[in-house]
Amino acid sequence: MTRSPATPLPPPEERRHLRESHSLPQAQLARRVGVSRETVCAWESGRTPPHGRKGGTYVKLLTTATPTKPEPTGQQRSPEPSEHSEPAEPIKSAKPSARSVKPSPVRPGGRSVLRPPVRTVQSVQSVQSVQEEAVDPTTLTPAQAFDALYAFCAPALVRQAYLLSGRRGLARESVERAFQLAWDRWPEVARDPDPAGWVRAAAYEWALAPWHRFRPRHRRPETPPSQPSDRVLLDVLLHLPPPYRRTVVLYDGVGLDLPETAAETEASTPAAASRLLRAHETLAARLPELSDPLVLHQRLAELASIEHLRPARPPEVRDGSERRARFWTRAAIAFTLALIGATVLTLHTAPTHYDPPVPPGETAQGVPPRVAPGPLSDKERKLRTKLREELLHGPERLAPQPW
């Protein structure tokens, strides 16, 4: 997985003398190599040997560096650019792979096609220029710092999102959506140790979201690349499971180390290694020439660079984020007002006391049915006449008799 540097490695007892002969403090050497000061101490004491590309950079700095003056302790100063040095605090997408020394294919302009140009970024508000000139954080407004981060990361992120989704429109949309989310949470993103990694994770999540398949415009097939080899490679990539595809793009495309790839994919290092091996087996089965990691990196870079994907301008992304925030704010206010109105109407029209319901009537048993009137018989007529005469004169009174 690692390769020893071409330059012979000095013994541990000579490494410190070589560093001191070039007037390199441990902190400055650690920043140039891109590791912590404790790692440099472990290398000088011999507890751990330097390996990978950072180890090769460390050996070259010890053997070929020219004497320099130590840095002042009261101010920060970016290291001198050198063909052997690496950035002090590189963004994760610009870190080299620790498994081998693998050059990144570049386009005619000299820039990488899968990752942004190597720059030193102390924080989002202190993004340095291409010439490694430090910028005072107090002179940058939030919009200027956001625009600098967007210009630094967006072109490479669009190409990476295209490798993940295979759709040009979705790739641009993913990057715009990620930066809109970053602008909504700008204080949090600005203080993040790796703002580029934060935006990259958001763009990857949006590009790999499974609900895109239900959108009407994504039901139509995308126009494939013109070259047959590119079509086959893209087809193999898109048939990989999303976690495998993301791991391949981060490890072989962007160039992250295996622990960094595992951390960004929210998996353990053994799980990420297993995904990577299975993905490599699938790619090599369809395209045997991709068994070489260098060839795979070059092919991924070529596949991403043939599509001329241009992201939107930073002001458009910021305006879109602000419009989205205004829309959802107004929607939340309208929903709250509707809820309040419905509550008031319910309280106004609701009854103040409880009225028990009237029980249904029951049929009475044993009552004879009502008989309709009809003609009277002779006996009934005589009885009626007698009753009428007695009522007219009244009954006879009884007089008391003496004893």
VOKOLLUM-73008 format. One record per residue (C-alpha): residue number from 0; z negated, y negated, x negated. Coordinates in Angstrom, 3 decimals. Layout:
+-----+----------+----------+----------+
| num |       c3 |       c2 |       c1 |
+-----+----------+----------+----------+
| NUM |        Z |        Y |        X |
...
+-----+----------+----------+----------+
This chain:
+-----+----------+----------+----------+
| num |       c3 |       c2 |       c1 |
+-----+----------+----------+----------+
|   0 |    0.000 |    0.000 |    0.000 |
|   1 |   -0.476 |   -2.340 |   -3.019 |
|   2 |    1.417 |   -2.872 |   -6.205 |
|   3 |    0.027 |   -3.957 |   -9.514 |
|   4 |    1.343 |   -7.264 |  -10.824 |
|   5 |    4.131 |   -7.308 |  -13.377 |
|   6 |    2.005 |   -9.433 |  -15.785 |
|   7 |   -0.643 |   -7.325 |  -17.587 |
|   8 |   -4.118 |   -7.811 |  -16.158 |
|   9 |   -6.601 |   -9.172 |  -18.751 |
|  10 |   -9.899 |   -7.321 |  -19.169 |
|  11 |  -12.830 |   -8.650 |  -17.107 |
|  12 |  -14.574 |  -10.140 |  -20.150 |
|  13 |  -11.496 |  -12.257 |  -20.983 |
|  14 |  -10.723 |  -13.576 |  -17.509 |
|  15 |  -13.479 |  -16.176 |  -17.536 |
|  16 |  -12.550 |  -17.379 |  -21.036 |
|  17 |   -8.910 |  -17.739 |  -19.979 |
|  18 |   -9.909 |  -19.755 |  -16.914 |
|  19 |  -12.218 |  -22.020 |  -18.910 |
|  20 |   -9.572 |  -22.512 |  -21.608 |
|  21 |   -7.292 |  -24.008 |  -18.954 |
|  22 |  -10.128 |  -26.199 |  -17.568 |
|  23 |   -9.939 |  -24.516 |  -14.155 |
|  24 |  -13.166 |  -24.464 |  -12.125 |
|  25 |  -13.727 |  -21.428 |   -9.965 |
|  26 |  -13.412 |  -23.457 |   -6.749 |
|  27 |  -10.069 |  -24.948 |   -7.798 |
|  28 |   -8.727 |  -21.561 |   -8.917 |
|  29 |   -9.852 |  -19.993 |   -5.631 |
|  30 |   -8.052 |  -22.686 |   -3.640 |
|  31 |   -4.859 |  -22.193 |   -5.608 |
|  32 |   -4.913 |  -18.431 |   -5.154 |
|  33 |   -5.933 |  -18.701 |   -1.502 |
|  34 |   -9.188 |  -16.719 |   -1.711 |
|  35 |  -12.892 |  -17.537 |   -1.640 |
|  36 |  -14.955 |  -18.457 |   -4.675 |
|  37 |  -16.964 |  -15.234 |   -4.320 |
|  38 |  -13.741 |  -13.242 |   -4.692 |
|  39 |  -12.946 |  -15.007 |   -7.987 |
|  40 |  -16.485 |  -14.243 |   -9.218 |
|  41 |  -16.015 |  -10.573 |   -8.314 |
|  42 |  -12.696 |  -10.481 |  -10.182 |
|  43 |  -14.203 |  -12.058 |  -13.312 |
|  44 |  -17.215 |   -9.732 |  -13.295 |
|  45 |  -15.002 |   -6.659 |  -12.795 |
|  46 |  -16.655 |   -5.520 |   -9.559 |
|  47 |  -13.325 |   -5.570 |   -7.707 |
|  48 |   -9.859 |   -5.614 |   -9.296 |
|  49 |   -7.309 |   -8.209 |   -8.130 |
|  50 |   -4.477 |   -6.627 |   -6.169 |
|  51 |   -1.566 |   -7.619 |   -3.999 |
|  52 |    0.309 |  -10.872 |   -4.224 |
|  53 |   -2.872 |  -12.919 |   -4.535 |
|  54 |   -3.908 |  -10.781 |   -7.455 |
|  55 |   -0.523 |  -11.389 |   -9.090 |
|  56 |   -0.900 |  -15.130 |   -8.520 |
|  57 |   -4.377 |  -14.999 |  -10.078 |
|  58 |   -3.087 |  -13.225 |  -13.188 |
|  59 |   -0.165 |  -15.651 |  -13.572 |
|  60 |   -2.480 |  -18.646 |  -13.274 |
|  61 |   -4.707 |  -17.234 |  -15.996 |
|  62 |   -1.841 |  -16.459 |  -18.369 |
|  63 |    0.684 |  -19.249 |  -17.727 |
|  64 |   -1.258 |  -22.214 |  -16.330 |
|  65 |   -1.282 |  -25.409 |  -18.347 |
|  66 |   -4.579 |  -27.156 |  -19.110 |
|  67 |   -5.571 |  -29.513 |  -16.352 |
|  68 |   -8.437 |  -31.868 |  -15.803 |
|  69 |  -11.151 |  -30.678 |  -13.448 |
|  70 |  -11.098 |  -32.168 |   -9.991 |
|  71 |  -13.542 |  -34.964 |   -9.097 |
|  72 |  -16.395 |  -33.682 |   -6.972 |
|  73 |  -16.614 |  -36.713 |   -4.688 |
|  74 |  -13.156 |  -36.513 |   -3.167 |
|  75 |  -10.680 |  -33.932 |   -1.946 |
|  76 |   -7.378 |  -33.575 |   -3.702 |
|  77 |   -4.606 |  -31.115 |   -2.962 |
|  78 |   -3.663 |  -28.883 |   -5.910 |
|  79 |   -0.625 |  -29.516 |   -8.013 |
|  80 |    2.408 |  -27.696 |   -6.610 |
|  81 |    3.432 |  -24.841 |   -8.885 |
|  82 |    5.844 |  -22.023 |   -8.611 |
|  83 |    2.905 |  -19.603 |   -9.032 |
|  84 |    0.350 |  -21.340 |   -6.871 |
|  85 |   -0.221 |  -20.928 |   -3.165 |
|  86 |   -1.709 |  -23.347 |   -0.646 |
|  87 |   -5.430 |  -23.979 |   -0.585 |
|  88 |   -6.099 |  -23.191 |    3.070 |
|  89 |   -2.827 |  -21.775 |    4.331 |
|  90 |   -2.102 |  -21.286 |    7.978 |
|  91 |   -2.188 |  -17.613 |    8.893 |
|  92 |    1.472 |  -17.494 |    9.690 |
|  93 |    2.217 |  -18.614 |    6.131 |
|  94 |    0.034 |  -16.113 |    4.313 |
|  95 |    1.857 |  -13.505 |    2.246 |
|  96 |    1.466 |   -9.818 |    2.846 |
|  97 |   -1.036 |   -8.078 |    0.620 |
|  98 |    0.808 |   -4.782 |    0.558 |
|  99 |    3.658 |   -5.874 |   -1.692 |
| 100 |    5.356 |   -8.854 |   -3.261 |
| 101 |    8.002 |   -9.515 |   -0.658 |
| 102 |   10.189 |  -12.637 |   -0.753 |
| 103 |   10.913 |  -14.261 |    2.581 |
| 104 |   14.583 |  -14.698 |    3.415 |
| 105 |   15.500 |  -18.315 |    3.767 |
| 106 |   18.183 |  -20.216 |    5.582 |
| 107 |   20.573 |  -22.643 |    3.910 |
| 108 |   18.000 |  -25.415 |    4.169 |
| 109 |   15.546 |  -23.459 |    2.066 |
| 110 |   13.074 |  -22.847 |    4.919 |
| 111 |   11.776 |  -19.531 |    6.187 |
| 112 |   13.283 |  -18.332 |    9.427 |
| 113 |   10.188 |  -16.527 |   10.703 |
| 114 |    7.344 |  -18.673 |    9.520 |
| 115 |    6.815 |  -22.400 |    8.949 |
| 116 |    7.150 |  -23.917 |    5.475 |
| 117 |    4.111 |  -23.455 |    3.260 |
| 118 |    1.885 |  -26.500 |    3.482 |
| 119 |   -1.775 |  -27.273 |    2.893 |
| 120 |   -3.627 |  -27.977 |    6.152 |
| 121 |   -7.279 |  -29.046 |    5.833 |
| 122 |   -7.391 |  -29.621 |    9.605 |
| 123 |   -4.957 |  -30.432 |   12.368 |
| 124 |   -5.765 |  -34.110 |   12.043 |
| 125 |   -5.056 |  -34.054 |    8.299 |
| 126 |   -1.681 |  -32.292 |    8.188 |
| 127 |   -0.052 |  -32.971 |    4.839 |
| 128 |    3.527 |  -33.913 |    4.257 |
| 129 |    6.143 |  -31.703 |    2.636 |
| 130 |    5.407 |  -33.322 |   -0.716 |
| 131 |    1.738 |  -32.138 |   -0.500 |
| 132 |    0.534 |  -35.707 |    0.014 |
| 133 |   -2.881 |  -35.884 |    1.671 |
| 134 |   -3.196 |  -37.898 |    4.899 |
| 135 |   -6.363 |  -39.684 |    5.942 |
| 136 |   -7.524 |  -38.068 |    9.211 |
| 137 |   -8.761 |  -41.395 |   10.547 |
| 138 |   -5.242 |  -42.858 |   10.482 |
| 139 |   -3.788 |  -40.203 |   12.825 |
| 140 |   -4.029 |  -40.502 |   16.573 |
| 141 |   -4.360 |  -37.297 |   18.634 |
| 142 |   -0.707 |  -37.594 |   19.687 |
| 143 |    0.456 |  -37.956 |   16.065 |
| 144 |   -1.617 |  -34.970 |   14.943 |
| 145 |   -0.244 |  -32.888 |   17.822 |
| 146 |    3.338 |  -33.905 |   17.005 |
| 147 |    2.795 |  -32.941 |   13.362 |
| 148 |    1.461 |  -29.525 |   14.342 |
| 149 |    4.348 |  -29.026 |   16.783 |
| 150 |    6.986 |  -29.950 |   14.216 |
| 151 |    5.287 |  -27.651 |   11.708 |
| 152 |    5.021 |  -24.510 |   13.885 |
| 153 |    7.387 |  -24.721 |   16.879 |
| 154 |   10.724 |  -23.763 |   15.222 |
| 155 |    9.314 |  -20.563 |   13.709 |
| 156 |    7.342 |  -19.702 |   16.850 |
| 157 |   10.473 |  -19.870 |   19.018 |
| 158 |   12.193 |  -17.308 |   16.802 |
| 159 |    9.129 |  -15.057 |   16.805 |
| 160 |    8.889 |  -15.245 |   20.606 |
| 161 |   12.561 |  -14.286 |   20.839 |
| 162 |   11.878 |  -11.117 |   18.843 |
| 163 |    9.009 |  -10.296 |   21.211 |
| 164 |   10.759 |  -10.963 |   24.521 |
| 165 |   14.493 |  -10.708 |   23.761 |
| 166 |   15.125 |  -13.738 |   26.018 |
| 167 |   16.058 |  -17.152 |   24.744 |
| 168 |   14.743 |  -19.127 |   27.701 |
| 169 |   11.466 |  -17.233 |   27.753 |
| 170 |   11.008 |  -17.816 |   24.018 |
| 171 |   11.312 |  -21.583 |   24.426 |
| 172 |    9.137 |  -21.515 |   27.531 |
| 173 |    6.438 |  -19.523 |   25.727 |
| 174 |    6.215 |  -22.012 |   22.875 |
| 175 |    6.203 |  -25.015 |   25.227 |
| 176 |    3.542 |  -23.417 |   27.407 |
| 177 |    1.379 |  -22.605 |   24.371 |
| 178 |    1.560 |  -26.175 |   23.075 |
| 179 |    0.911 |  -27.575 |   26.557 |
| 180 |   -2.223 |  -25.470 |   26.685 |
| 181 |   -3.125 |  -26.713 |   23.201 |
| 182 |   -2.679 |  -30.330 |   24.298 |
| 183 |   -4.909 |  -29.684 |   27.341 |
| 184 |   -7.597 |  -28.365 |   24.971 |
| 185 |   -6.768 |  -30.586 |   22.039 |
| 186 |  -10.316 |  -31.356 |   20.841 |
| 187 |  -10.995 |  -27.613 |   20.675 |
| 188 |   -7.695 |  -26.825 |   18.945 |
| 189 |   -8.043 |  -29.737 |   16.512 |
| 190 |  -11.395 |  -28.403 |   15.279 |
| 191 |  -10.173 |  -24.815 |   15.062 |
| 192 |   -9.998 |  -23.460 |   11.475 |
| 193 |   -6.488 |  -22.094 |   12.151 |
| 194 |   -4.711 |  -24.225 |   14.783 |
| 195 |   -1.356 |  -22.571 |   14.083 |
| 196 |   -2.865 |  -19.150 |   14.744 |
| 197 |   -4.397 |  -20.442 |   17.989 |
| 198 |   -1.011 |  -21.647 |   19.249 |
| 199 |    0.750 |  -18.497 |   18.030 |
| 200 |   -1.657 |  -16.253 |   19.941 |
| 201 |   -1.119 |  -18.285 |   23.133 |
| 202 |    2.684 |  -18.138 |   22.734 |
| 203 |    2.609 |  -14.371 |   22.140 |
| 204 |    0.446 |  -13.789 |   25.210 |
| 205 |    2.845 |  -15.765 |   27.398 |
| 206 |    5.946 |  -14.073 |   25.954 |
| 207 |    4.506 |  -10.574 |   26.491 |
| 208 |    3.039 |  -11.205 |   29.959 |
| 209 |    4.063 |   -8.288 |   32.230 |
| 210 |    4.519 |  -10.416 |   35.363 |
| 211 |    7.721 |  -12.011 |   33.981 |
| 212 |    9.656 |   -9.008 |   35.276 |
| 213 |    9.053 |  -10.185 |   38.871 |
| 214 |   10.691 |  -13.574 |   38.326 |
| 215 |   14.171 |  -13.847 |   39.852 |
| 216 |   15.870 |  -15.228 |   36.758 |
| 217 |   14.475 |  -12.410 |   34.608 |
| 218 |   16.044 |   -9.758 |   36.773 |
| 219 |   19.443 |  -10.645 |   35.340 |
| 220 |   20.227 |   -9.103 |   31.928 |
| 221 |   20.229 |  -11.353 |   28.897 |
| 222 |   23.357 |  -11.824 |   26.818 |
| 223 |   22.947 |   -9.523 |   23.772 |
| 224 |   23.679 |  -10.610 |   20.176 |
| 225 |   27.275 |  -10.469 |   19.045 |
| 226 |   26.787 |   -8.072 |   16.110 |
| 227 |   26.359 |   -4.344 |   16.988 |
| 228 |   23.636 |   -3.855 |   14.370 |
| 229 |   21.668 |   -6.777 |   15.784 |
| 230 |   22.029 |   -5.384 |   19.294 |
| 231 |   20.687 |   -2.003 |   18.187 |
| 232 |   17.734 |   -3.559 |   16.343 |
| 233 |   16.825 |   -5.780 |   19.286 |
| 234 |   17.118 |   -2.848 |   21.675 |
| 235 |   14.780 |   -0.737 |   19.537 |
| 236 |   12.293 |   -3.588 |   19.312 |
| 237 |   12.283 |   -4.185 |   23.061 |
| 238 |   11.722 |   -0.484 |   23.755 |
| 239 |    8.548 |   -0.489 |   21.653 |
| 240 |    5.289 |   -0.962 |   23.586 |
| 241 |    4.179 |   -4.621 |   23.576 |
| 242 |    1.192 |   -4.042 |   21.212 |
| 243 |    3.460 |   -2.205 |   18.724 |
| 244 |    6.103 |   -4.917 |   18.971 |
| 245 |    3.546 |   -7.641 |   18.363 |
| 246 |    2.116 |   -5.801 |   15.365 |
| 247 |    5.567 |   -5.368 |   13.791 |
| 248 |    6.448 |   -9.048 |   14.245 |
| 249 |    3.147 |  -10.216 |   12.765 |
| 250 |    3.067 |   -7.775 |    9.844 |
| 251 |    6.726 |   -7.366 |    8.898 |
| 252 |    8.129 |  -10.604 |   10.326 |
| 253 |    5.477 |  -13.265 |    9.770 |
| 254 |    3.909 |  -11.523 |    6.783 |
| 255 |    0.237 |  -11.319 |    7.765 |
| 256 |   -2.085 |   -8.863 |    6.073 |
| 257 |   -3.171 |   -5.783 |    7.974 |
| 258 |   -6.731 |   -7.062 |    8.709 |
| 259 |   -5.325 |  -10.383 |    9.922 |
| 260 |   -2.773 |   -8.569 |   12.096 |
| 261 |   -5.528 |   -6.417 |   13.575 |
| 262 |   -7.692 |   -9.463 |   14.280 |
| 263 |   -4.868 |  -11.333 |   15.996 |
| 264 |   -3.903 |   -8.345 |   18.129 |
| 265 |   -7.584 |   -7.778 |   19.016 |
| 266 |   -7.627 |   -4.286 |   17.570 |
| 267 |   -9.400 |   -2.515 |   14.750 |
| 268 |   -7.713 |   -2.182 |   11.387 |
| 269 |   -7.141 |    1.600 |   11.751 |
| 270 |   -5.655 |    1.047 |   15.223 |
| 271 |   -3.318 |   -1.636 |   13.894 |
| 272 |   -2.278 |    0.625 |   11.011 |
| 273 |   -1.566 |    3.470 |   13.450 |
| 274 |    0.550 |    1.195 |   15.639 |
| 275 |    2.437 |   -0.022 |   12.598 |
| 276 |    3.172 |    3.485 |   11.345 |
| 277 |    4.389 |    4.657 |   14.751 |
| 278 |    6.583 |    1.589 |   15.128 |
| 279 |    8.059 |    2.131 |   11.659 |
| 280 |    8.805 |    5.750 |   12.522 |
| 281 |   10.622 |    4.698 |   15.695 |
| 282 |   12.630 |    2.037 |   13.862 |
| 283 |   13.524 |    4.398 |   11.008 |
| 284 |   14.628 |    7.094 |   13.456 |
| 285 |   17.201 |    4.772 |   15.009 |
| 286 |   18.011 |    2.751 |   11.892 |
| 287 |   17.228 |    4.710 |    8.700 |
| 288 |   17.841 |    1.728 |    6.443 |
| 289 |   14.795 |   -0.013 |    7.986 |
| 290 |   12.411 |    2.424 |    6.311 |
| 291 |   12.234 |   -0.091 |    3.444 |
| 292 |    9.749 |   -2.879 |    4.397 |
| 293 |   11.793 |   -5.496 |    2.551 |
| 294 |   14.959 |   -4.570 |    4.455 |
| 295 |   13.041 |   -4.612 |    7.741 |
| 296 |   11.693 |   -8.084 |    6.981 |
| 297 |   15.169 |   -9.364 |    6.124 |
| 298 |   16.730 |   -7.842 |    9.238 |
| 299 |   14.057 |   -9.333 |   11.496 |
| 300 |   14.611 |  -12.725 |    9.892 |
| 301 |   18.386 |  -12.461 |   10.295 |
| 302 |   18.069 |  -11.366 |   13.931 |
| 303 |   15.821 |  -14.324 |   14.698 |
| 304 |   17.966 |  -16.826 |   12.814 |
| 305 |   21.306 |  -15.995 |   14.463 |
| 306 |   20.076 |  -17.466 |   17.751 |
| 307 |   20.086 |  -21.245 |   17.538 |
| 308 |   16.885 |  -21.772 |   19.493 |
| 309 |   15.755 |  -25.367 |   19.519 |
| 310 |   12.363 |  -26.181 |   21.033 |
| 311 |   11.789 |  -29.283 |   23.100 |
| 312 |   10.608 |  -32.502 |   21.529 |
| 313 |    6.857 |  -33.082 |   21.152 |
| 314 |    6.722 |  -36.035 |   23.632 |
| 315 |    8.373 |  -33.869 |   26.287 |
| 316 |    5.778 |  -31.135 |   25.762 |
| 317 |    2.900 |  -33.610 |   25.957 |
| 318 |    4.353 |  -35.238 |   29.087 |
| 319 |    4.823 |  -31.823 |   30.696 |
| 320 |    1.207 |  -30.918 |   29.927 |
| 321 |   -0.040 |  -34.167 |   31.414 |
| 322 |    2.117 |  -33.740 |   34.538 |
| 323 |    0.784 |  -30.233 |   34.983 |
| 324 |   -2.785 |  -31.454 |   34.586 |
| 325 |   -2.229 |  -34.247 |   37.141 |
| 326 |   -0.672 |  -31.803 |   39.611 |
| 327 |   -3.533 |  -29.330 |   39.440 |
| 328 |   -6.091 |  -32.118 |   39.585 |
| 329 |   -4.527 |  -33.544 |   42.737 |
| 330 |   -4.193 |  -30.067 |   44.219 |
| 331 |   -7.890 |  -29.416 |   43.576 |
| 332 |   -8.834 |  -32.761 |   45.155 |
| 333 |   -6.640 |  -32.065 |   48.204 |
| 334 |   -8.106 |  -28.588 |   48.638 |
| 335 |  -11.635 |  -29.990 |   48.361 |
| 336 |  -10.926 |  -32.667 |   50.971 |
| 337 |   -9.389 |  -30.090 |   53.325 |
| 338 |  -12.443 |  -27.868 |   52.906 |
| 339 |  -14.778 |  -30.794 |   53.621 |
| 340 |  -12.768 |  -31.773 |   56.716 |
| 341 |  -12.810 |  -28.219 |   58.063 |
| 342 |  -16.562 |  -28.028 |   57.514 |
| 343 |  -17.193 |  -31.323 |   59.346 |
| 344 |  -14.966 |  -30.271 |   62.259 |
| 345 |  -16.763 |  -26.951 |   62.534 |
| 346 |  -20.170 |  -28.636 |   62.557 |
| 347 |  -19.010 |  -31.115 |   65.213 |
| 348 |  -17.557 |  -28.525 |   67.593 |
| 349 |  -20.039 |  -25.695 |   67.097 |
| 350 |  -22.550 |  -25.039 |   69.994 |
| 351 |  -26.128 |  -26.227 |   69.543 |
| 352 |  -27.829 |  -23.373 |   71.486 |
| 353 |  -27.230 |  -19.787 |   72.316 |
| 354 |  -25.891 |  -18.762 |   75.733 |
| 355 |  -26.239 |  -15.060 |   76.371 |
| 356 |  -23.160 |  -13.538 |   77.925 |
| 357 |  -23.192 |  -12.638 |   81.683 |
| 358 |  -23.360 |   -8.870 |   82.094 |
| 359 |  -20.637 |   -7.266 |   84.171 |
| 360 |  -21.429 |   -6.447 |   87.843 |
| 361 |  -22.477 |   -2.965 |   88.969 |
| 362 |  -21.514 |   -1.186 |   92.227 |
| 363 |  -24.469 |   -0.844 |   94.704 |
| 364 |  -24.985 |    2.648 |   96.052 |
| 365 |  -25.971 |    3.569 |   99.742 |
| 366 |  -24.729 |    0.409 |  101.516 |
| 367 |  -22.450 |    1.240 |  104.463 |
| 368 |  -19.142 |   -0.511 |  104.514 |
| 369 |  -18.672 |   -3.495 |  106.790 |
| 370 |  -17.049 |   -2.547 |  110.137 |
| 371 |  -14.501 |   -4.854 |  111.655 |
| 372 |  -15.181 |   -6.097 |  115.288 |
| 373 |  -13.408 |   -4.232 |  118.139 |
| 374 |  -13.426 |   -3.919 |  121.984 |
| 375 |  -16.840 |   -3.362 |  123.679 |
| 376 |  -17.568 |   -0.373 |  125.802 |
| 377 |  -19.096 |   -0.567 |  129.339 |
| 378 |  -22.541 |    0.209 |  128.008 |
| 379 |  -22.306 |   -2.509 |  125.410 |
| 380 |  -21.108 |   -5.021 |  128.004 |
| 381 |  -24.073 |   -4.250 |  130.275 |
| 382 |  -26.477 |   -4.620 |  127.384 |
| 383 |  -24.964 |   -7.948 |  126.460 |
| 384 |  -25.231 |   -9.230 |  130.032 |
| 385 |  -28.868 |   -8.149 |  130.284 |
| 386 |  -29.776 |   -9.802 |  127.029 |
| 387 |  -28.143 |  -13.047 |  128.035 |
| 388 |  -30.019 |  -13.148 |  131.379 |
| 389 |  -33.362 |  -12.444 |  129.722 |
| 390 |  -32.817 |  -15.135 |  127.195 |
| 391 |  -31.994 |  -17.608 |  129.917 |
| 392 |  -35.230 |  -17.189 |  131.949 |
| 393 |  -37.388 |  -15.832 |  129.195 |
| 394 |  -39.780 |  -12.935 |  129.389 |
| 395 |  -42.604 |  -12.786 |  131.916 |
| 396 |  -45.898 |  -14.147 |  130.785 |
| 397 |  -49.008 |  -12.119 |  131.007 |
| 398 |  -52.037 |  -13.811 |  132.575 |
| 399 |  -55.484 |  -12.726 |  131.548 |
| 400 |  -57.542 |  -11.145 |  134.324 |
| 401 |  -61.228 |  -11.463 |  134.563 |
| 402 |  -63.369 |   -8.463 |  134.349 |
+-----+----------+----------+----------+
